C-alpha cells in the first residue's frame, strides 16, 4: 500500500476524521459533486437561503408591532407547511434546535409527566439500532429506575414485528423506533409496529425518529398510530440548529427548560426565526417532484453497485435495496479498512463516512452493526455513501473509479 499512501499523501497509521473531505483549506468548501455524506448533513440550499433572507426582518415574534407580526408570519407559514406535509394540525408542530433536543424533550418530558402523576409505567422499549440521540436518552433513564427492553433486528437491520408484543407490558411507557436507520439506510416497519402497539395499549407513547425519512421517501408515517416524531433541518437543505417535532395532543410533556411561553411552553426562548423560515423554504424545495428525486437517487445507487460489480472487486451491500432508503448505501470492502478507504477517498476530495457523524470519532465497534451481527471482516471495512438528487451519473462513475483503484491497490499489496 506504499503506492497508495504516496499518491494520497497519507502517512501510515494516521487516523482521520471519519467524514472524509480532509483536503480543504480553511475557508474552502467541499466539492459537492464529490460530497457523498448527505445523511450527515446537506448543503444549505442557496435558493432557500436567498428566499428566506429576502423576507427576514429584525422583529421579535413576541413583539406587538409590524416587525414582530412579520416574524410571527414566517413561523406560522413554516408550521403550516410542515403540518400539511405530515397530515396533522399546525398547533401540534413544535420548533426546537434539532433532532437531539426534540428526542430528549419528548422522551424525558413525557416520562417526567408520568412521574408527576405517580404512574407505574416504568418500562421503555427501544430498538437496538436507534440513533444515539434516542438510545442514549433512553439508557440515561435507567438511573431514575426505568427498565429498558431492546427490540432486536435481523441481519439486514430491520426490526421484526413479531418481537413487539413480547416486549410490551402494562408498565410500558414509551416505544421508540426510527423510520430509517442513519448508518445503514434500513427502513423500519414503523407504521406496522406502531399499530401493533396501539392495538395492545393505546396509552403507550410511540416515538419515531423521522430524520432520514422526512421529505425524502414516498410513504407517510401513520399519525393515527405514531404519537410523536421529529426531524432535523440540516438533513433537507436548511441549516444546522433548527428542527421540529410533532406530538399528538393526547400526550403531554413537561418542559426541560423554563422562561417563556414560546412553543406552547414546551420550548421557551425567542424563536430562531431565520432558521424556521429557512426550514420552510427548504421543505418547499424538497417537496418539488419528490417522486422524480427518489427515482433518480435510486438509479444512482444501482449504477454505483453495478459498476463495482462489473469491476470484479469484492464488496457487500449491507442492506438489500428492497429494505433500504435509496439515499443511503452501506458497503463493505473486505480487506480494505474503513478508515483507510475514507482517507484515500478524502485525499481526492471525496466525502464519505464510516457511519453516524454523531459518533464518528468513537473507536468502539458500531452498536448498530453489532446488533445486526455483521461479521468482523465487514464490520471493519464498511463505509456509508449517501446521495443527493443533485448528483449525476458521471459523479457516480468518478466515485466508482476511485473506489476500484483503492481496492485494487490493497489487493496488490
Protein Blocks (a to p, Z undefined) as FASTA:
>chain_A
ZZmmmmnopaehiacdfkgjmlbcehiacdfklmccfkmoccddfklmmmmmmmpcfbdf
kbmbfklmmmmmmmmmmmmmmmmmnopafklpccdfbjklmmmmmmmmmmmmmmmnopab
fcdcddfkbcfklmmmmmmmmmnopacddddddfkopacfklmmmmpcfkbfbdcddfbd
fklopacfkklmmmmmmmmomkbccdddfklmgokbccdcdfklmmbdcddfklnopaeh
iacddddfkbccddfbehiaehhhlagcjddfklmmmmmmmmmmmmgokllmmmmmmmmm
mmmmmmmmmnopacddfbafklpcfkbccdddehiafklmmmmmmmnopacdfbjfklmm
pcbdcfklmmnopafklmmmcccddddfkbcfklmmmmmmmmmmmmmmmmmZZ
